[in-house]
C-alpha cells in the first residue's frame, strides 16, 4: 500500500496531478479490491447455497458435506455484513467518477465552472473536491464505527421486554 501523496494546491495543474489524479487512482484501486471481494463472496455464497439442497438429495453424500457448505454460506454472508464490501465498492466507485467529472468540468470550464475567472474556478474546484473527500471519509468511518459498535451492543431484551431506546433504533 502506497503512502499518501504530498499534494499541492498552488496551481491547478499541481492540484489536478497531485491530489485529484492521486485520489482517483486510490479510489479506483480500493473500489476494485472491494468489488472483487464482494463479487467473490456473493458468488460463492450463491453457488454453495444452491448446491446444499442438491447434495442433501444425492445418495451416498455424507451429511457433513451439505452441513459444512451451509456453514460456509453463513460465514460468507456474515462477512459481507461485517465488512460492507458492496457499500465500500459503490462509495469508492462514486468518488472516482465524481473526481473524474469534476476534473473534466473544470478543465472544459463547464457546469459550475462556466464563466468563472481562473482563480475563482480553481478555488471552487478545490473546495468541491476536498468537501467530497471529507464526506466520503466520514461515511467510511461511520460504516466502520457502526460495525464496531454493533459488535459491542448488549443483547436485545427478551420477548415482552422493553424496546430499545437507542437513537436510530427501529424496534
C-alpha positions as a LaTeX table, in Angstrom:
\begin{tabular}{lrrr}
\hline
Residue & $x$ (\AA) & $y$ (\AA) & $z$ (\AA) \\
\hline
Unk1 & 0.00 & 0.00 & 0.00 \\
Unk2 & 1.42 & 3.35 & $-1.00$ \\
Unk3 & 1.71 & 6.28 & 1.35 \\
Unk4 & $-0.37$ & 9.37 & 0.81 \\
Unk5 & 0.99 & 11.65 & $-1.86$ \\
Unk6 & 2.16 & 15.10 & $-0.84$ \\
Unk7 & $-0.19$ & 17.33 & $-2.73$ \\
Unk8 & $-0.11$ & 20.92 & $-3.79$ \\
Unk9 & $-2.91$ & 23.39 & $-4.36$ \\
Unk10 & $-0.54$ & 26.10 & $-5.58$ \\
Unk11 & $-1.54$ & 25.72 & $-9.21$ \\
Unk12 & $-4.42$ & 23.96 & $-10.95$ \\
Unk13 & $-2.04$ & 21.58 & $-12.75$ \\
Unk14 & $-0.28$ & 20.67 & $-9.49$ \\
Unk15 & $-3.58$ & 20.11 & $-7.73$ \\
Unk16 & $-5.07$ & 18.04 & $-10.52$ \\
Unk17 & $-1.97$ & 15.87 & $-10.70$ \\
Unk18 & $-1.03$ & 15.52 & $-7.03$ \\
Unk19 & $-4.48$ & 15.43 & $-5.46$ \\
Unk20 & $-7.28$ & 14.71 & $-7.92$ \\
Unk21 & $-5.40$ & 12.16 & $-10.05$ \\
Unk22 & $-3.80$ & 10.59 & $-6.96$ \\
Unk23 & $-7.17$ & 10.22 & $-5.18$ \\
Unk24 & $-8.87$ & 8.99 & $-8.38$ \\
Unk25 & $-6.25$ & 6.25 & $-8.67$ \\
Unk26 & $-6.57$ & 5.40 & $-4.97$ \\
Unk27 & $-10.37$ & 5.16 & $-5.18$ \\
Unk28 & $-10.04$ & 3.03 & $-8.31$ \\
Unk29 & $-7.72$ & 0.57 & $-6.54$ \\
Unk30 & $-9.87$ & 0.45 & $-3.39$ \\
Unk31 & $-13.06$ & 0.12 & $-5.41$ \\
Unk32 & $-11.62$ & $-2.73$ & $-7.46$ \\
Unk33 & $-10.46$ & $-4.53$ & $-4.33$ \\
Unk34 & $-13.88$ & $-4.26$ & $-2.66$ \\
Unk35 & $-15.68$ & $-5.08$ & $-5.93$ \\
Unk36 & $-13.80$ & $-8.35$ & $-6.36$ \\
Unk37 & $-14.21$ & $-9.15$ & $-2.67$ \\
Unk38 & $-17.95$ & $-8.60$ & $-2.88$ \\
Unk39 & $-18.39$ & $-10.46$ & $-6.16$ \\
Unk40 & $-16.29$ & $-13.35$ & $-4.86$ \\
Unk41 & $-18.10$ & $-13.76$ & $-1.55$ \\
Unk42 & $-21.57$ & $-13.23$ & $-3.06$ \\
Unk43 & $-20.89$ & $-15.67$ & $-5.92$ \\
Unk44 & $-19.51$ & $-18.37$ & $-3.64$ \\
Unk45 & $-22.41$ & $-17.94$ & $-1.21$ \\
Unk46 & $-24.93$ & $-18.26$ & $-4.04$ \\
Unk47 & $-23.24$ & $-21.32$ & $-5.54$ \\
Unk48 & $-22.88$ & $-23.07$ & $-2.18$ \\
Unk49 & $-26.45$ & $-22.20$ & $-1.16$ \\
Unk50 & $-27.79$ & $-23.67$ & $-4.41$ \\
Unk51 & $-25.63$ & $-26.78$ & $-4.00$ \\
Unk52 & $-26.81$ & $-27.67$ & $-0.46$ \\
Unk53 & $-30.35$ & $-28.90$ & $-1.35$ \\
Unk54 & $-28.97$ & $-30.93$ & $-4.26$ \\
Unk55 & $-26.37$ & $-32.63$ & $-2.06$ \\
Unk56 & $-28.99$ & $-33.39$ & 0.58 \\
Unk57 & $-30.95$ & $-35.39$ & $-2.03$ \\
Unk58 & $-28.00$ & $-37.23$ & $-3.57$ \\
Unk59 & $-27.39$ & $-40.71$ & $-2.21$ \\
Unk60 & $-24.03$ & $-41.56$ & $-0.69$ \\
Unk61 & $-23.16$ & $-37.93$ & 0.07 \\
Unk62 & $-22.16$ & $-37.74$ & 3.72 \\
Unk63 & $-24.46$ & $-35.37$ & 5.64 \\
Unk64 & $-21.43$ & $-33.43$ & 6.82 \\
Unk65 & $-20.85$ & $-32.05$ & 3.29 \\
Unk66 & $-24.10$ & $-30.03$ & 2.95 \\
Unk67 & $-23.79$ & $-29.07$ & 6.62 \\
Unk68 & $-20.31$ & $-27.63$ & 6.06 \\
Unk69 & $-21.45$ & $-25.86$ & 2.88 \\
Unk70 & $-24.34$ & $-24.31$ & 4.81 \\
Unk71 & $-21.88$ & $-23.17$ & 7.45 \\
Unk72 & $-19.67$ & $-21.67$ & 4.75 \\
Unk73 & $-22.66$ & $-19.80$ & 3.23 \\
Unk74 & $-23.48$ & $-18.39$ & 6.67 \\
Unk75 & $-19.87$ & $-17.29$ & 7.16 \\
Unk76 & $-19.66$ & $-15.63$ & 3.73 \\
Unk77 & $-22.93$ & $-13.75$ & 4.17 \\
Unk78 & $-21.86$ & $-12.69$ & 7.67 \\
Unk79 & $-18.51$ & $-11.42$ & 6.41 \\
Unk80 & $-20.28$ & $-9.28$ & 3.81 \\
Unk81 & $-22.45$ & $-7.88$ & 6.61 \\
Unk82 & $-19.40$ & $-7.09$ & 8.70 \\
Unk83 & $-17.11$ & $-5.64$ & 6.04 \\
Unk84 & $-19.78$ & $-3.94$ & 3.86 \\
Unk85 & $-17.86$ & $-4.85$ & 0.71 \\
Unk86 & $-20.66$ & $-3.79$ & $-1.63$ \\
Unk87 & $-21.18$ & $-0.42$ & 0.06 \\
Unk88 & $-17.46$ & 0.38 & 0.04 \\
Unk89 & $-17.21$ & $-0.63$ & $-3.61$ \\
Unk90 & $-20.12$ & 1.65 & $-4.52$ \\
Unk91 & $-18.77$ & 4.58 & $-2.47$ \\
Unk92 & $-15.28$ & 4.34 & $-3.96$ \\
Unk93 & $-16.69$ & 3.97 & $-7.48$ \\
Unk94 & $-18.89$ & 7.04 & $-6.99$ \\
Unk95 & $-15.94$ & 9.05 & $-5.67$ \\
Unk96 & $-13.74$ & 8.01 & $-8.59$ \\
Unk97 & $-16.47$ & 9.07 & $-11.03$ \\
Unk98 & $-17.08$ & 12.34 & $-9.18$ \\
Unk99 & $-13.39$ & 13.26 & $-9.22$ \\
Unk100 & $-13.07$ & 12.49 & $-12.93$ \\
Unk101 & $-16.19$ & 14.50 & $-13.70$ \\
Unk102 & $-15.02$ & 17.48 & $-11.63$ \\
Unk103 & $-11.63$ & 17.47 & $-13.36$ \\
Unk104 & $-13.27$ & 17.35 & $-16.80$ \\
Unk105 & $-15.79$ & 20.07 & $-15.99$ \\
Unk106 & $-13.04$ & 22.27 & $-14.53$ \\
Unk107 & $-10.72$ & 21.79 & $-17.49$ \\
Unk108 & $-13.54$ & 22.45 & $-20.00$ \\
Unk109 & $-14.99$ & 25.27 & $-17.88$ \\
Unk110 & $-18.38$ & 23.61 & $-17.85$ \\
Unk111 & $-21.04$ & 23.26 & $-15.18$ \\
Unk112 & $-20.36$ & 25.30 & $-12.05$ \\
Unk113 & $-17.01$ & 26.42 & $-13.53$ \\
Unk114 & $-18.59$ & 28.14 & $-16.54$ \\
Unk115 & $-17.93$ & 31.88 & $-16.76$ \\
Unk116 & $-15.78$ & 31.80 & $-13.60$ \\
Unk117 & $-12.48$ & 33.70 & $-13.50$ \\
Unk118 & $-9.47$ & 31.35 & $-13.41$ \\
Unk119 & $-8.70$ & 31.77 & $-9.69$ \\
Unk120 & $-12.36$ & 31.53 & $-8.62$ \\
Unk121 & $-12.83$ & 28.36 & $-10.71$ \\
Unk122 & $-9.72$ & 26.82 & $-9.16$ \\
Unk123 & $-10.80$ & 27.66 & $-5.61$ \\
Unk124 & $-14.25$ & 26.21 & $-6.36$ \\
Unk125 & $-12.64$ & 23.01 & $-7.69$ \\
Unk126 & $-10.51$ & 22.62 & $-4.56$ \\
Unk127 & $-13.47$ & 23.29 & $-2.25$ \\
Unk128 & $-15.74$ & 20.82 & $-4.07$ \\
Unk129 & $-13.11$ & 18.08 & $-4.25$ \\
Unk130 & $-11.98$ & 18.46 & $-0.64$ \\
Unk131 & $-15.58$ & 18.57 & 0.59 \\
Unk132 & $-16.40$ & 15.36 & $-1.30$ \\
Unk133 & $-13.27$ & 13.62 & 0.03 \\
Unk134 & $-14.12$ & 14.67 & 3.60 \\
Unk135 & $-17.71$ & 13.41 & 3.23 \\
Unk136 & $-16.54$ & 10.09 & 1.81 \\
Unk137 & $-14.05$ & 9.69 & 4.66 \\
Unk138 & $-16.76$ & 10.45 & 7.24 \\
Unk139 & $-19.08$ & 7.95 & 5.57 \\
Unk140 & $-16.40$ & 5.26 & 5.63 \\
Unk141 & $-15.65$ & 5.95 & 9.30 \\
Unk142 & $-19.37$ & 5.83 & 10.08 \\
Unk143 & $-19.71$ & 2.42 & 8.38 \\
Unk144 & $-16.73$ & 1.05 & 10.28 \\
Unk145 & $-17.84$ & 2.57 & 13.57 \\
Unk146 & $-21.38$ & 1.24 & 13.16 \\
Unk147 & $-19.90$ & $-2.21$ & 12.60 \\
Unk148 & $-17.70$ & $-1.96$ & 15.70 \\
Unk149 & $-20.45$ & $-0.58$ & 17.93 \\
Unk150 & $-22.83$ & $-3.30$ & 16.72 \\
Unk151 & $-20.31$ & $-5.88$ & 17.90 \\
Unk152 & $-20.28$ & $-4.33$ & 21.41 \\
Unk153 & $-24.04$ & $-3.75$ & 21.83 \\
Unk154 & $-25.78$ & $-5.54$ & 24.65 \\
Unk155 & $-28.12$ & $-8.35$ & 23.67 \\
Unk156 & $-31.64$ & $-7.19$ & 22.80 \\
Unk157 & $-34.29$ & $-7.69$ & 25.51 \\
Unk158 & $-36.26$ & $-10.93$ & 25.53 \\
Unk159 & $-39.74$ & $-11.06$ & 24.02 \\
Unk160 & $-42.14$ & $-8.93$ & 26.06 \\
Unk161 & $-39.28$ & $-6.76$ & 27.37 \\
Unk162 & $-38.83$ & $-3.05$ & 26.86 \\
Unk163 & $-38.00$ & $-1.70$ & 23.45 \\
Unk164 & $-34.55$ & $-0.45$ & 22.59 \\
Unk165 & $-34.36$ & 3.27 & 23.37 \\
Unk166 & $-31.12$ & 3.98 & 21.46 \\
Unk167 & $-31.41$ & 6.79 & 18.90 \\
Unk168 & $-31.88$ & 5.46 & 15.41 \\
Unk169 & $-33.17$ & 2.08 & 16.52 \\
Unk170 & $-36.21$ & 0.91 & 14.64 \\
Unk171 & $-37.51$ & $-1.57$ & 17.18 \\
\hline
\end{tabular}
